[in-house]
Amino acid sequence: MTTRQGYRIELAPTPAQAARLGQHAGLSRVVENFCLEKVKAALAQREAERSYGVSIADQTPVPWTAPALERLWRVQHRDRYPWFTAEGLSSRVPKEACRVRAAGFTSFFDSRSGARKGARVGFPDWRKRKHGSRFRYDADRARPAHPRAVHLPGVGKVGTREDMTWLTGRIAAGTARVVGATVKQTAGRWWVSFQIETDRTEVNQAREVPQDAPACGIDVGVKTFATIVDDDGTVTELHAPKPLKAALRRLRRANQSLSRKAVGSANRASAFRRVAKLHLDVAHQRADFLHKTTTTLARTKRAIAVETLNIAGMTRNRRLSRAISDLGFGEFYRQLGYKADWYGAQVWAADRWFPSSRLCGNCGTVNAALTLADRAWQCGCGTIHDRDTNAARNLLTAMQQAGRAA
């Protein structure tokens, strides 16, 4: 059974290769803006034709799809963008840029019709240099050349800062194949993310959760990232590093230094890279903690009961929004879900309105007066509860009653 997953590796380009990567990122931005220009021009033309009474069937068609946008690019790029051919840039980048733009239009219409879940998506806007440098290759045009280098069309063979034996070995054995690649620059460093289809059966079986592993309930919070209660009564507390909170002072100073530099100067560019590096370090620390935590849980717990949180609503609390975002609850649940599928664990999510913290695990009474500041409370039956431990235990009990922890 094949599974789609990502494989991200940092590149080690030479200065000439880094400049070439920047050219392809600029090409992708130009093509995306070209596509948006053509769509907006067609919409304006249709509006004019409508005012003249032209029937809908006879109005100018709008190139919403990737093939239609690609045809326009192929026809017009020789005259409008002669540097594309002169510089010998990869033809695969415009193809994927058209697909990205078409996917943006589809997401906009699906969001308006209700077919797309989540927050409302606006109409695609112009892509600017400040939005970051990135571009895509389709299929396996970009692929590992050997364990320490990747082949990128239009750029050449680029070294990597890490070994890719895990991926190259599976490609050689026929158990994995590259289906796409995204190259992106962050904080002055270049990364390639391969989207691969791989057979994880052997890996998952070797790391499968034991059948006698405990079931558990997990309550997440700001003070204690996760309180875990196993079905044998063991209570474990996990504390997140809170990397943004730790880096706030350095970020403030770096941003102050950036604001004092002259626009367009080399000093400003250097200060901007320092700010970007701090943000990248924060992101890496958070990702490292979340990946290690979710992998451990998925490989050591046969069943996991969690809450269903309205994270978007929680972040609207201006006093807690930064702390909640720093913890990454949404990413924690996402990673836990797919890793549980890999290793044979089960994840059970309680209903959003399940009163895990307010419910007395002894008598079943709901404490409606409980506030967020109450870390411990006493029920009318005399039981004294630690808020987080009680919530985790109630989640575990609810999963067992639902028959999901057998």
C-alpha positions as CSV (number, residue, x, y, z in Angstrom):
1,M,0.0,0.0,0.0
2,T,1.5,3.3,-1.1
3,T,1.4,6.4,1.0
4,R,2.1,10.0,0.0
5,Q,4.5,11.9,2.2
6,G,7.0,14.7,2.1
7,Y,10.8,14.5,2.3
8,R,12.5,17.8,3.0
9,I,16.3,18.4,2.6
10,E,18.5,21.5,2.8
11,L,20.5,22.3,-0.3
12,A,24.1,23.4,-0.4
13,P,24.3,25.4,-3.6
14,T,27.3,27.3,-4.9
15,P,26.9,31.1,-5.3
16,A,26.3,30.5,-9.1
17,Q,23.6,27.9,-8.3
18,A,22.0,30.0,-5.7
19,A,21.7,32.8,-8.2
20,R,20.2,30.3,-10.7
21,L,17.7,29.2,-8.0
22,G,16.7,32.8,-7.5
23,Q,16.1,33.2,-11.2
24,H,13.7,30.3,-11.3
25,A,11.9,31.7,-8.2
26,G,11.6,35.0,-10.1
27,L,10.3,33.1,-13.1
28,S,7.6,31.4,-11.1
29,R,6.5,34.7,-9.7
30,V,6.4,36.3,-13.1
31,V,4.3,33.4,-14.5
32,E,1.8,33.5,-11.6
33,N,1.3,37.2,-12.1
34,F,1.0,36.7,-15.9
35,C,-1.8,34.2,-15.2
36,L,-3.6,36.5,-12.9
37,E,-3.3,39.3,-15.4
38,K,-4.9,37.2,-18.1
39,V,-7.8,36.2,-15.9
40,K,-8.5,39.7,-14.7
41,A,-8.3,41.0,-18.3
42,A,-10.8,38.4,-19.4
43,L,-13.1,39.3,-16.5
44,A,-12.9,43.0,-17.4
45,Q,-13.6,42.2,-21.1
46,R,-16.7,40.1,-20.1
47,E,-18.0,42.9,-18.0
48,A,-17.7,45.3,-20.9
49,E,-19.4,42.8,-23.3
50,R,-22.2,42.3,-20.7
51,S,-22.8,46.1,-20.7
52,Y,-23.2,46.0,-24.5
53,G,-25.7,43.2,-24.3
54,V,-23.5,40.3,-25.6
55,S,-25.0,37.0,-24.6
56,I,-23.1,34.9,-22.0
57,A,-22.3,32.2,-24.6
58,D,-20.6,34.7,-26.9
59,Q,-18.6,36.5,-24.2
60,T,-14.8,36.1,-23.9
61,P,-13.9,32.9,-22.1
62,V,-11.9,33.2,-18.8
63,P,-8.8,31.0,-18.6
64,W,-9.4,29.5,-15.2
65,T,-7.7,26.1,-15.8
66,A,-4.0,25.3,-15.9
67,P,-4.0,24.1,-19.6
68,A,-5.7,27.3,-20.7
69,L,-3.1,29.4,-18.8
70,E,-0.2,27.3,-20.2
71,R,-1.4,27.8,-23.8
72,L,-1.4,31.6,-23.2
73,W,2.1,31.5,-21.7
74,R,3.5,29.4,-24.6
75,V,2.0,31.9,-27.2
76,Q,3.1,35.1,-25.5
77,H,6.3,34.5,-23.6
78,R,8.6,34.8,-26.6
79,D,7.5,38.4,-27.2
80,R,6.9,39.5,-23.6
81,Y,9.6,37.6,-21.8
82,P,12.4,36.9,-24.2
83,W,14.8,36.4,-21.3
84,F,13.1,33.1,-20.4
85,T,14.5,31.4,-23.5
86,A,17.7,33.4,-23.6
87,E,18.6,32.4,-20.0
88,G,17.8,28.7,-20.6
89,L,15.4,28.5,-17.7
90,S,13.5,25.3,-17.0
91,S,10.2,25.0,-18.9
92,R,8.8,22.9,-16.0
93,V,8.6,25.9,-13.7
94,P,6.1,27.9,-15.7
95,K,4.0,24.7,-16.1
96,E,3.8,24.3,-12.3
97,A,3.2,28.0,-11.8
98,C,0.1,27.8,-14.0
99,R,-1.1,24.9,-12.0
100,V,-0.5,26.7,-8.7
101,R,-2.5,29.7,-9.9
102,A,-5.3,27.6,-11.3
103,A,-5.5,25.8,-7.9
104,G,-5.9,29.2,-6.2
105,F,-8.9,30.0,-8.4
106,T,-10.4,26.6,-7.6
107,S,-9.9,27.1,-3.9
108,F,-11.6,30.5,-4.1
109,F,-14.7,29.1,-5.9
110,D,-14.9,26.1,-3.6
111,S,-14.6,28.3,-0.6
112,R,-17.5,30.5,-1.8
113,S,-19.7,27.5,-2.6
114,G,-19.0,25.7,0.7
115,A,-17.2,22.8,-0.9
116,R,-13.9,23.8,0.8
117,K,-13.7,23.5,4.6
118,G,-11.9,26.0,6.8
119,A,-11.6,29.8,6.7
120,R,-12.9,31.6,3.6
121,V,-10.3,32.0,0.8
122,G,-10.1,35.3,-1.0
123,F,-9.5,35.8,-4.7
124,P,-5.8,35.3,-5.6
125,D,-3.6,38.4,-5.4
126,W,-0.5,39.5,-7.1
127,R,2.6,37.7,-6.0
128,K,5.4,40.0,-4.9
129,R,9.1,39.5,-4.1
130,K,8.5,40.0,-0.4
131,H,6.2,37.0,-0.3
132,G,9.3,34.7,-0.6
133,S,11.2,32.8,-3.2
134,R,9.8,29.4,-4.2
135,F,9.0,27.4,-7.3
136,R,7.9,23.9,-8.2
137,Y,8.8,21.0,-10.6
138,D,6.3,18.4,-11.7
139,A,6.6,14.6,-11.6
140,D,10.3,13.5,-11.0
141,R,11.9,16.2,-13.1
142,A,13.7,17.2,-9.8
143,R,15.1,14.1,-8.2
144,P,17.9,12.8,-6.1
145,A,21.1,12.2,-8.2
146,H,22.8,10.3,-5.4
147,P,22.7,10.4,-1.6
148,R,24.4,13.8,-1.3
149,A,23.1,15.7,-4.4
150,V,19.8,16.4,-6.3
151,H,19.3,17.1,-10.0
152,L,17.2,20.3,-10.6
153,P,16.3,21.1,-14.2
154,G,17.8,24.4,-15.3
155,V,20.1,24.5,-12.3
156,G,22.1,21.3,-12.5
157,K,23.4,18.9,-9.8
158,V,23.1,20.6,-6.4
159,G,24.7,19.3,-3.2
160,T,22.7,18.7,0.0
161,R,23.7,19.2,3.6
162,E,22.3,15.9,4.7
163,D,22.4,12.3,3.5
164,M,19.4,11.1,1.5
165,T,20.2,7.3,1.6
166,W,16.7,6.7,3.1
167,L,15.1,8.1,-0.1
168,T,17.6,7.0,-2.8
169,G,17.6,3.4,-1.5
170,R,13.9,3.2,-1.8
171,I,13.8,4.8,-5.2
172,A,16.5,2.3,-6.4
173,A,14.5,-0.6,-4.9
174,G,11.3,0.6,-6.6
175,T,9.4,1.1,-3.4
176,A,9.3,4.9,-3.7
177,R,9.0,7.5,-6.5
178,V,9.0,11.3,-6.7
179,V,5.8,12.9,-7.8
180,G,6.7,16.5,-7.4
181,A,9.2,18.9,-5.8
182,T,9.1,22.4,-4.3
183,V,12.2,24.5,-3.9
184,K,12.0,27.3,-1.4
185,Q,14.3,29.9,0.2
186,T,14.0,30.6,3.9
187,A,16.3,32.9,5.8
188,G,18.8,32.8,3.0
189,R,18.9,29.0,2.9
190,W,17.5,26.8,0.1
191,W,15.4,23.7,0.7
192,V,13.9,21.1,-1.6
193,S,10.8,19.2,-0.5
194,F,10.1,16.1,-2.5
195,Q,6.5,14.8,-2.6
196,I,6.9,11.0,-2.8
197,E,4.7,7.9,-3.1
198,T,6.3,5.2,-1.0
199,D,5.4,1.7,0.3
200,R,5.8,2.1,4.1
201,T,4.5,-1.4,4.9
202,E,7.9,-2.8,6.0
203,V,8.8,0.4,8.0
204,N,5.4,0.6,9.7
205,Q,5.4,-3.1,10.7
206,A,8.9,-2.8,12.1
207,R,7.8,0.1,14.3
208,E,4.2,-1.0,14.9
209,V,2.8,-0.2,18.3
210,P,2.7,-3.3,20.6
211,Q,-0.7,-4.9,21.2
212,D,-0.2,-4.7,25.0
213,A,0.7,-0.9,24.8
214,P,-1.5,1.2,27.1
215,A,-4.4,3.4,25.9
216,C,-4.3,7.0,27.1
217,G,-6.2,10.3,27.3
218,I,-4.4,13.6,26.4
219,D,-5.4,17.0,27.6
220,V,-3.5,19.9,26.1
221,G,-3.0,23.3,27.6
222,V,-0.9,26.4,27.8
223,K,0.8,25.9,31.1
224,T,1.4,22.1,30.6
225,F,1.5,21.2,26.9
226,A,0.1,17.7,27.4
227,T,-1.1,15.8,30.4
228,I,-1.3,12.1,29.6
229,V,-3.2,9.6,31.6
230,D,-2.7,5.9,30.8
231,D,-5.3,3.2,31.5
232,D,-3.0,1.8,34.2
233,G,-3.2,5.1,36.1
234,T,0.2,6.5,35.1
235,V,0.2,10.3,34.7
236,T,2.8,12.0,32.5
237,E,3.2,15.7,31.9
238,L,4.9,17.1,28.8
239,H,6.3,20.6,28.7
240,A,6.8,22.4,25.4
241,P,10.0,24.5,24.8
242,K,7.8,27.6,23.8
243,P,10.5,28.8,21.4
244,L,8.8,32.1,20.4
245,K,8.5,33.2,24.0
246,A,12.2,32.4,24.6
247,A,13.2,34.3,21.5
248,L,11.0,37.4,21.9
249,R,13.7,39.6,23.4
250,R,16.2,38.8,20.6
251,L,13.4,39.3,18.0
252,R,12.6,42.7,19.4
253,R,16.2,43.8,19.3
254,A,16.7,42.4,15.8
255,N,13.6,44.1,14.5
256,Q,14.6,47.4,16.1
257,S,18.0,47.1,14.4
258,L,16.3,46.4,11.0
259,S,14.1,49.4,11.3
260,R,17.1,51.7,11.7
261,K,18.8,50.6,8.5
262,A,18.5,52.5,5.3
263,V,16.0,51.0,2.8
264,G,17.9,49.2,0.0
265,S,21.3,49.2,1.9
266,A,23.5,46.1,2.4
267,N,23.2,46.7,6.2
268,R,19.4,46.4,5.9
269,A,19.7,43.2,3.9
270,S,22.0,41.7,6.6
271,A,19.6,42.8,9.4
272,F,16.7,41.3,7.5
273,R,18.6,37.9,7.3
274,R,19.2,38.0,11.1
275,V,15.5,38.5,11.8
276,A,14.6,35.7,9.3
277,K,17.2,33.4,10.9
278,L,15.6,33.9,14.4
279,H,12.1,33.1,13.0
280,L,13.5,30.0,11.3
281,D,15.2,28.8,14.5
282,V,11.8,29.2,16.4
283,A,10.0,27.2,13.7
284,H,12.7,24.4,13.8
285,Q,12.6,24.1,17.6
286,R,8.8,23.9,17.5
287,A,8.8,21.3,14.7
288,D,11.4,19.2,16.4
289,F,9.4,19.0,19.7
290,L,6.2,18.2,17.9
291,H,7.7,15.5,15.7
292,K,9.5,13.8,18.5
293,T,6.4,13.9,20.8
294,T,3.9,12.7,18.2
295,T,6.2,9.9,17.0
296,T,6.7,8.7,20.6
297,L,3.0,8.7,21.3
298,A,2.0,7.0,18.0
299,R,4.5,4.2,18.7
300,T,3.9,3.6,22.4
301,K,0.1,4.0,22.8
302,R,-2.4,1.7,21.1
303,A,-5.3,4.1,21.5
304,I,-5.3,7.9,22.1
305,A,-8.2,10.0,23.2
306,V,-7.9,13.7,22.4
307,E,-10.1,16.9,22.5
308,T,-11.6,18.6,19.5
309,L,-10.5,22.2,19.9
310,N,-11.7,25.3,18.2
311,I,-8.1,26.6,17.7
312,A,-9.2,29.5,15.5
313,G,-11.6,30.7,18.2
314,M,-9.0,30.2,20.9
315,T,-6.5,32.4,19.1
316,R,-9.0,35.3,19.1
317,N,-8.3,35.7,22.8
318,R,-5.7,38.5,22.7
319,R,-4.2,37.4,26.0
320,L,-3.6,33.9,25.0
321,S,-3.3,34.0,21.2
322,R,0.5,34.2,21.1
323,A,1.0,31.5,23.7
324,I,-1.4,29.1,21.9
325,S,0.2,29.8,18.5
326,D,3.6,29.1,20.0
327,L,2.5,25.7,21.1
328,G,1.2,24.5,17.7
329,F,-1.8,22.5,18.9
330,G,-3.2,22.2,15.3
331,E,0.1,20.7,14.0
332,F,0.2,18.4,17.0
333,Y,-3.2,16.9,16.2
334,R,-2.4,16.7,12.4
335,Q,0.9,14.8,13.0
336,L,-0.6,12.6,15.6
337,G,-3.4,11.6,13.2
338,Y,-1.2,10.4,10.3
339,K,1.5,8.8,12.4
340,A,-1.1,6.8,14.3
341,D,-2.3,5.5,10.9
342,W,1.3,4.5,10.1
343,Y,2.1,2.6,13.3
344,G,-1.3,1.0,13.9
345,A,-2.5,3.2,16.8
346,Q,-6.0,4.7,17.1
347,V,-6.9,8.3,17.7
348,W,-10.4,9.1,19.1
349,A,-11.5,12.7,19.2
350,A,-14.2,13.7,21.7
351,D,-17.1,16.0,20.7
352,R,-16.2,19.7,20.7
353,W,-18.7,20.3,23.5
354,F,-17.5,17.4,25.7
355,P,-16.9,19.0,29.2
356,S,-13.6,17.1,29.9
357,S,-12.3,19.7,32.4
358,R,-15.7,20.4,34.1
359,L,-16.8,16.8,34.5
360,C,-16.2,15.1,37.8
361,G,-14.6,11.7,37.0
362,N,-16.0,10.3,40.2
363,C,-19.7,11.2,40.3
364,G,-20.3,12.6,36.8
365,T,-21.3,16.1,38.0
366,V,-20.5,19.0,35.6
367,N,-18.9,22.0,37.4
368,A,-20.4,24.9,35.3
369,A,-18.7,27.5,37.5
370,L,-15.2,26.3,36.6
371,T,-13.0,29.1,35.2
372,L,-9.7,29.0,33.2
373,A,-7.8,30.2,36.3
374,D,-9.0,27.2,38.4
375,R,-6.1,24.7,38.1
376,A,-7.7,22.5,40.9
377,W,-11.2,22.2,42.1
378,Q,-13.3,20.2,44.6
379,C,-16.6,18.5,43.5
380,G,-19.6,18.4,45.7
381,C,-18.9,14.7,46.3
382,G,-15.7,15.6,48.0
383,T,-13.3,14.6,45.2
384,I,-10.4,17.1,44.6
385,H,-9.4,17.2,41.0
386,D,-6.3,18.5,39.2
387,R,-7.8,20.2,36.2
388,D,-5.6,18.7,33.5
389,T,-5.3,15.3,34.9
390,N,-9.1,15.1,35.4
391,A,-9.7,16.2,31.8
392,A,-7.3,13.6,30.4
393,R,-8.8,10.8,32.5
394,N,-12.3,11.8,31.4
395,L,-11.3,11.7,27.8
396,L,-9.8,8.2,28.3
397,T,-13.0,7.0,30.0
398,A,-15.2,8.5,27.2
399,M,-13.1,6.6,24.6
400,Q,-13.4,3.4,26.5
401,Q,-17.1,3.8,26.8
402,A,-17.3,4.4,23.1
403,G,-15.5,1.0,22.6
404,R,-12.5,2.5,20.9
405,A,-9.8,1.4,23.3
406,A,-10.3,-2.4,23.2
